[in-house]
Amino acid sequence: MEIKGTYTALITPFKNGELDLEGLRQNIRHQIKEGISGILPLGTTGETPTLSRKEQDEIIKASVEEAHGKVPVMVGTGSNCTHHTIENTKRAKELGADIVLVVTPYYNKPTQEGIFRHFKAVVNAVDIPLVVYNIQGRTGKNIETSTLIRIAQLRNIIGVKEASGNINQMGDVIQQISSKHKSFNVMSGDDSLTLPLIALGGKGVVSVVSNLLPGKVSAMVNAGLEGDFERARELHYELLPLFKGAFIETNPIPIKEAMNMCGMAAGDYRMPMCEMLPENKEKLKKILEEMGLL
């Protein structure tokens, strides 16, 4: 399996503090209608650490049912415990996931050798395509390119979601790994770096902003992948205010607020996430107005 294009890191909609499964289904149907390449439930944007096991299973089941035969479902299964990550990955496969996304173990701050052994243990335990998730800002540890070279040689590793924020490192990964392992693709984990990454040879994005604008983000990515950089650049600059606005507070607070403003199913947050500061809410509202979304 190849990961490519635009995958949406789905928000988890809540209503009065409870999981809004119908809202989730509506959002997924909208994603598919707008031409998204794939969906990612239970990622960072989905407020996954706040969800119970029952809620996580319900989200996976609903996602698989809505996406079946239409787009792949990539499920976030990573944790800071290798044993729990393996359990999560097995469960995701049983419930119909096509791919899993496994983040660098957070809080523990393992060595590079520990990171390698973590991924090796997961792929040895579960036979499912796996995308590595490198996001130092959330985990406290960067996956060094030398370590990722080793991980890429393991079975079923099909790519990396690169959210290190370091375009030089991303370029190194493409040059040193993707050019030699054709089945290993690099996906941007930052909306604003998607086009630069595609120009270097990346294959797409796992996007936050596509929760709100799946068609437009997909159009930008597809134009870039097709070599139409004039069109891709035009769309990049059109989307750039929202790429920035979606991160003026911790994700997914702004994107859920933007969806609420636009009448989409997002709802409230689970503690410790909370509503936006009033001044930031006004900034976000102005961005949406200037983009013609309100």
N, C-alpha and C positions, 0 to 999 in steps of 0.2 A: 504493500500500500504506500502511496505517495501523499505527503501532505503539501498542499499548494493552494494559493488563492487567499480568500478572506474567510477566516473562522471567527465567529463572534463569541467572545467570552461573556456568556449570558449573565445578566443580573438575575437575582432571585427576588421575584415580587412577593411582598407581604401585604396583608390586609388585616388591620387591627392586631398586629403582632403575630398573625398566623400565616403559614405558607399559602400563597394564592396560586394554586395549581392551574386553575383555568386561565389566569393571567399569564402564567408561564407558557401555556399551550398557545394562547393568542400571539404572544411574542414570537414563538418559534414558527408558527404559520406565516407570520409577517416576514420573518427572516427568509424563509424558503421562497415565498412569493417574490421577494426582491432580489433573488438570485445569489444568495450567500453560498459559499463553497462548503461550509461545515459549521457545526455549533459545538461550543464547549460549555457544558454545565459543570458546576462544582469547581470553578476556578476561583482565583482571588476576587474577581468581580462579583462572584456569586455569594459572597459572605459565608463561604463554606464552613469556617471554624465555628460558626454560631448555629449550625444546623445539626439536628439529631440524626442518628443513623436511619431512623424511619423516614425522616424528611429527605435525606439524601437518596434513599432508595426510591422514594416516590418521584423525585426529580429525574433520576436516571430513567425510570420506567416511562414517564410522560415524554421525555426527550426522545427516547428510542421509538415510541409509538408514533409521535408526530413526524419524525425524520425518516422513518423506515423506507428504504428504497429511494429516497430523495437526496439526502446529503449524509455524509458521515457524522457520527457522534463521537467526539473526543471527550473523555471524562477525566477530570482532575482527581487523582487518587493519592497524591503525595502527602506525606506527613513527616514529622521529625523522628519517627520510629520506623526502622526498616520492616519489622514484623507487621506493624499496622499498615504500612504501605502495601505490602504483599497481600494482606487480607482485603484491603480496599480494592486492589487491582483485580483480584480473583472475583470479588463481588460485582465489580463493574462489568467484567467479561460475562459473567453468568446472566446479567441483566440486559446484555445486548450491545454493550459499547463496542465500537469499531477500533478505537485508539484510546490510549491513556496518556495523560500528561502528568509527569512526575517531577515535582519541584526538588531542588536541593534541600536536604534536611536542614531545617531552620532551628535556631536557638542553641542546638548542640554545638554548632560550629565545628564540624568534622574536618580532619585533614583532607588533602587532595586524595590520598589513598583511601580514606574512609568514604569519600564521595564515590570513588570508583567502585568500591566493594558494595556500597548501597545499591547502585544501579545494576551491578552484576547479579546480586541476590534477587532482585525483582525480576529481571528477564529470565533468570534460571528457574524461577518458581512459577511464572505465568507466561503462557504463549499468546502474546497479543502485541501488536505494534505499539511502540512507546516513543513519545516525544519528551526529550529532556527540557526542563524549565530552569533557566539560569536567570535569577533575579536577586542580585546581591543586596539591593536596598531593602528587601523584605526578609532575606535569610541570614544576612551577615557574612556570607561566604560567596566568593566568585568561583565559578568552575573555570579553571585555567585551561587555555587551549590545549596544552599538553595532556591534561586529564581528559578533555573531551575527545581527543584523538583516540585514546584508549577505549572510552565508552562507546564511541561510534563503531568500533570493531565488534561489539557484542551483538548477538542475534536480536533481531526485531527492533533495533534502534533505528528510527526513520528520520530523525531530525532534532532540531533544538528550537525552542522558543527563546529568543535572545532578548532579554530585558535588562541587560547590564548597563545600557545607556552609553556604551563605549563603541562607537562606530569603527574604530581601529581594530578592536578585538573581533567584532563581527566580520570585518573583512578578512582577518587572519583565519577565522573559522571556515569561511567560504573557500579561501585559497588553499588551506592546508587539509581540509576534510572533504567539503562538498565536491571539489574538483577531482578527488580521488575515489570518493564513495558516491556514485551517482544516485543511490537510493537515499542519501542523507541530505535533507533540505534544511535551510535556515529560514525561520520565520521571525519577523519582527515582533517584539513584545511591547513596543512603543509606537503608537499611532503616528506620531510626528516623524519618526525615523524610517517609516515604511518605504517611502520612495527612494531615499538615499540607499537603503539596504538592497532594494530591487536593482538599482543601478550597479551595485557591486556584485550581483548574482544571487541575491536572496529570492525566495519564492513566494513571499506574501506576508500576511500579518495575522496575528491573533489579536483582534481589535476590541477595544472598549466602545469607541464612538459608533461602531456599526450596530450597536444595540438600538441607536436612534436612527441612523442613516445607513442601513445595510447596502442599499442599491448604489449610493454615491461612493462609499468606501470601496465596494467591489469594482465599480467602474474605474476608479483610480488604479487599483491593483492590477486589474486586467489590462488596462492601457499600458502600464509599465511593463508587465510580463510580455506583452505583444510588441514591445519596442516603440510604442507611440508615446515618447516622453514629453512631447509638447502638450498633448491632451492630459497625460498623467500629472504634469507639473501644474497645469491650469486647475485641475481638481484638487491637488495638494494645497494650493494657496487658498482655494475656496473653502476647504475644510479646516485649514490651519487654525483659525480662531477657536473652533470647537475642540480641535486637538489639544490646544493649550487650556481652554476653559474647563475641559473635563478633568483636569488635574490641579485646579486651584485649591482643592482640598483633597483629602485622601480618597482614592478610588475605593468603592463605587458611589460615594456621596454625590458628586456633581452629576454624573450620568443618570442616576436615578431621579434626581431633581429635574434634570432636563426632560426626561421621559414623562415625568408627572406633569410638567408645564405643557407638554405637547399632547397630553391626553392618552398616553400609553400606560400599560400596566407596569407599575414599579412599586408604588406604595411607600411604606415607611422602611425603617432600618432596624436591625437587631443590634442591641448594645453589645460592644461599646461604640459602634457607629451611631451617629446622631445627625440631626438636620444641619444644613449649612448655616454659617453665619449670615445674618441679613445682608451685610454689604457684599459678600461673595455671591449670594443669591441674586442680587441686583446686577452684578457684573455678568453672571451667566444669562440672566434674562435678556440683557442688552445684546449679548452675542447672538442669541437665538432670534431676536427681533431683526438684527441687522442681516442675518442670513435668510430672513423671510420665513422662518419656521413658526413664528407666532403672529 
